[in-house]
Amino acid sequence: MTAPDILPRTTFLDLNGTLIPSSPGAPLDMAALRKVGQLAQRLRAAGAVVGLCSDSPLEQLRDFGRHIRLGEPAEFPVVAENGNVADIDGQVRVLTPFAALTEVRSAVAALASAYGLQQADETLAPEFGGIRPGPDRWAFGANRRASVSVFGPRDFLTAVRKSLQDWAEEHSTEISLESSPDGLYLGIHPYRQVGSGKRRTLAMLASSQSSKNELLMIGNSLADWVPVRHGVRCAFVTDSTIPDDVRAEAWYVSAQPDVYGVIDTLTRLTDLAAGRATKL
């Protein structure tokens, strides 16, 4: 592991599997999340800012950040929809417009009708207080600007995935499809590799910083990894799937899971800000 010699100006936190458990229905540790907010405020006082970077929609991430006291929406950066929507200094930018969004939504709705499923209102993910549709219902995820999310029965979403793969190949259209571990959620993005969105956006933001290594990404998987050559440093909460070569290049790998690993890493940043950096 390597450590920067300056405090990163911006630190992004991943959500699922990092700030909150990846297991559906797992309770949130609100005391730990409040601690994250307190550490973020200490870093803000030192001239650094903590934001969020996730597949989730911008509106939900803004609300979540406010709830854990990262600040008001305009006060912290957000990279949403797997890197495709960026809210920096209150300016919202879509990096890759989803030209086929209407067609994709229509194809999903048609397949749901063929399965005899009833469409529910657009919903939030469970981690934001949403309720998954019942076994005979399906729903689009709310507040998506440049991607599509679908909640529904596992067999239906498996069929949606196969149908959209065939459609994309037939129409020479680039899309990526990402299922949740339980198979009850499907995310659809307008580029071939789902991990490329975060990497591209973080690298773009890093290139706008005045000095190297002023941007840090804290996550739990390779989806949160940006090669060092792009000017982004990465840290991870504990995860046995992180390969050794990535661990060697990471700024830090915490021994703690989920939000506790975030607290551990942010504490190291506050120590760095106070001039008492701990030895890795």
C-alpha positions in Angstrom: 0.0 0.0 0.0 1.1 3.5 -0.7 0.0 6.8 1.0 -0.2 10.3 -0.5 2.0 13.0 0.9 -0.9 15.5 0.7 -4.5 15.3 2.0 -6.8 14.4 -0.9 -9.0 17.4 -1.7 -11.9 15.2 -2.5 -12.8 11.8 -1.2 -15.7 9.7 -2.7 -17.5 7.0 -0.8 -19.2 4.0 -2.5 -22.6 3.1 -1.1 -23.6 -0.6 -1.4 -21.1 -2.9 0.4 -19.1 0.1 1.6 -21.2 2.6 3.5 -24.1 0.2 3.8 -24.3 -3.6 3.8 -24.7 -5.2 0.4 -27.1 -7.9 1.8 -30.7 -6.9 1.0 -32.6 -6.0 4.2 -29.5 -5.7 6.4 -30.0 -3.0 9.0 -28.1 0.3 8.8 -25.8 1.2 11.7 -27.0 4.8 12.1 -24.5 5.5 14.9 -21.7 4.5 12.6 -23.1 6.6 9.7 -23.3 9.6 12.0 -19.6 9.0 12.8 -18.9 9.2 9.1 -20.7 12.5 9.0 -18.6 13.8 11.9 -15.4 12.8 10.2 -16.5 14.4 7.0 -17.1 17.7 8.8 -13.7 17.5 10.4 -12.2 17.0 6.9 -14.2 19.9 5.5 -12.8 22.2 8.2 -9.3 21.1 7.0 -10.2 22.1 3.4 -11.2 18.7 2.1 -14.7 17.4 1.0 -16.3 14.0 1.2 -18.9 13.0 -1.4 -20.7 9.9 -2.8 -20.0 7.7 -5.8 -22.5 5.0 -6.5 -24.9 3.4 -9.1 -27.8 5.0 -7.2 -29.7 8.0 -8.7 -28.6 11.6 -7.9 -31.7 12.5 -5.8 -31.3 9.6 -3.5 -27.6 10.2 -3.0 -28.2 13.8 -2.2 -30.8 12.9 0.4 -28.6 10.2 1.9 -25.6 12.5 2.1 -27.7 15.2 3.8 -29.0 12.6 6.2 -25.6 11.5 7.3 -24.4 15.1 7.5 -22.0 15.3 4.6 -23.7 18.7 4.0 -26.4 20.2 1.9 -26.6 18.9 -1.7 -24.6 21.8 -3.2 -21.9 21.3 -0.5 -20.6 17.8 -1.5 -20.0 16.2 -4.8 -22.0 13.2 -6.1 -21.2 10.8 -8.9 -24.4 8.9 -9.6 -25.7 6.1 -11.9 -22.3 4.3 -12.1 -20.5 7.4 -13.1 -22.8 8.6 -15.8 -24.3 11.5 -13.8 -22.0 14.0 -12.0 -23.1 16.8 -9.6 -20.0 18.9 -9.0 -20.4 22.3 -7.3 -24.2 22.2 -8.0 -23.7 21.6 -11.7 -25.3 18.4 -13.0 -23.8 16.8 -16.0 -24.8 13.6 -17.9 -21.6 12.2 -19.5 -23.2 9.6 -21.8 -26.8 10.3 -22.7 -28.9 7.1 -23.1 -30.2 7.5 -26.7 -32.1 4.2 -26.5 -33.6 4.8 -23.1 -37.3 5.1 -24.3 -36.8 1.9 -26.4 -35.3 0.0 -23.5 -38.1 1.0 -21.2 -40.7 0.0 -23.8 -39.1 -3.4 -24.3 -39.1 -4.0 -20.5 -42.7 -3.1 -20.2 -43.7 -5.3 -23.2 -41.9 -8.3 -21.7 -43.5 -7.7 -18.3 -46.9 -7.7 -20.0 -46.1 -11.0 -21.6 -45.2 -12.4 -18.2 -48.6 -11.2 -16.8 -47.0 -8.9 -14.3 -48.7 -5.7 -13.1 -46.6 -2.5 -13.2 -46.2 -0.7 -9.8 -45.2 3.0 -9.4 -41.6 3.9 -9.8 -39.8 2.9 -6.6 -36.7 3.6 -4.5 -34.2 0.9 -3.7 -34.7 -0.7 -0.2 -31.7 1.1 1.2 -33.5 4.4 0.6 -36.7 3.3 2.2 -38.3 1.8 -1.0 -40.4 -1.4 -1.0 -39.8 -4.1 -3.6 -42.8 -4.9 -5.7 -44.6 -8.2 -4.8 -44.2 -11.5 -6.7 -46.7 -10.6 -9.4 -45.6 -7.0 -9.9 -42.6 -5.1 -11.3 -41.4 -1.5 -11.3 -38.9 0.9 -12.7 -36.5 2.6 -10.3 -37.2 6.3 -9.7 -35.2 9.3 -10.6 -33.0 7.8 -13.3 -31.6 10.4 -15.8 -29.4 8.3 -18.0 -29.9 4.6 -17.0 -32.7 2.3 -16.3 -33.3 0.2 -13.2 -35.9 -2.5 -12.9 -37.3 -4.4 -9.9 -39.2 -7.6 -10.2 -39.3 -11.4 -10.0 -36.0 -13.2 -10.7 -37.2 -15.2 -13.7 -38.6 -12.0 -15.3 -35.4 -10.1 -14.8 -33.4 -13.0 -16.2 -35.6 -12.9 -19.3 -35.2 -9.1 -19.5 -31.4 -9.4 -19.4 -31.4 -12.0 -22.2 -33.9 -10.0 -24.3 -31.9 -6.8 -24.0 -28.6 -8.5 -24.8 -30.1 -9.9 -28.0 -31.7 -6.5 -28.8 -28.4 -4.6 -28.3 -26.5 -7.1 -30.5 -29.2 -6.8 -33.3 -29.2 -3.0 -33.2 -25.4 -2.6 -32.6 -26.2 -0.7 -29.5 -23.8 -0.5 -26.5 -25.4 -1.3 -23.2 -24.3 -3.0 -20.0 -26.5 -5.0 -17.6 -25.8 -5.5 -13.9 -27.9 -7.7 -11.7 -28.1 -7.6 -7.9 -26.8 -10.7 -6.0 -30.4 -11.8 -5.2 -31.5 -11.4 -8.9 -34.4 -9.1 -8.0 -32.8 -5.9 -9.5 -31.4 -5.1 -12.9 -29.4 -2.0 -13.8 -29.1 -1.0 -17.5 -26.4 1.5 -18.6 -25.5 3.1 -22.0 -22.0 1.7 -22.3 -20.5 -1.7 -22.8 -18.6 -2.1 -19.6 -20.5 -1.2 -16.4 -17.3 -0.4 -14.5 -16.0 2.0 -17.1 -18.4 4.8 -16.1 -17.0 5.4 -12.6 -13.4 5.1 -13.8 -14.0 7.6 -16.6 -15.7 10.2 -14.4 -13.3 9.9 -11.5 -10.3 10.2 -13.9 -11.9 13.3 -15.5 -12.4 14.9 -12.1 -8.8 14.0 -11.0 -7.5 15.7 -14.2 -9.2 18.9 -13.2 -7.5 18.9 -9.8 -4.4 21.2 -9.5 -2.1 18.5 -8.1 -1.7 14.7 -8.4 -3.4 12.4 -6.0 -5.9 14.9 -4.7 -8.8 12.5 -5.3 -9.5 9.4 -3.3 -12.1 6.7 -3.9 -13.2 4.4 -1.0 -15.0 1.3 -2.1 -15.3 -2.5 -1.5 -14.6 -4.1 -4.9 -12.8 -3.8 -8.3 -15.8 -1.7 -9.5 -14.3 1.0 -7.3 -10.8 0.7 -8.6 -9.2 3.3 -10.8 -5.6 2.6 -12.1 -3.2 5.0 -10.4 -2.1 6.4 -13.8 -5.4 8.2 -14.0 -4.5 10.3 -10.9 -7.1 8.7 -8.6 -6.0 6.9 -5.4 -8.2 4.2 -4.1 -8.8 2.7 -0.6 -10.9 -0.4 0.2 -12.9 -1.7 3.1 -12.1 -5.3 3.8 -12.9 -7.6 0.9 -11.1 -10.9 0.1 -11.8 -10.5 -3.6 -9.4 -7.6 -4.1 -6.4 -9.1 -5.9 -2.9 -8.7 -4.6 -1.7 -6.4 -7.3 -4.5 -3.9 -6.7 -3.9 -4.1 -2.9 -0.3 -3.2 -3.6 -1.3 -0.1 -5.5 -4.1 1.0 -3.1 -3.6 3.9 -0.7 -5.1 1.8 2.1 -7.0 -1.5 2.7 -8.9 -1.5 5.9 -9.3 -4.6 8.0 -12.8 -3.5 8.9 -15.9 -4.2 6.8 -18.5 -1.8 5.4 -19.1 1.5 7.2 -16.5 0.5 9.9 -13.8 0.4 7.2 -15.0 3.8 6.0 -14.6 5.2 9.5 -11.1 3.6 9.8 -10.0 5.2 6.5 -11.6 8.6 7.1 -9.9 8.6 10.5 -6.5 8.1 8.8 -7.4 11.1 6.6 -8.2 13.3 9.6 -4.9 12.2 11.1 -3.2 13.2 7.9 -4.9 16.6 8.0 -3.8 17.1 11.6 -0.2 16.1 10.7 -0.2 12.9 12.6 -0.5 10.3 9.8 -0.4 6.7 11.0 2.1 4.2 9.6 0.5 1.7 7.1 
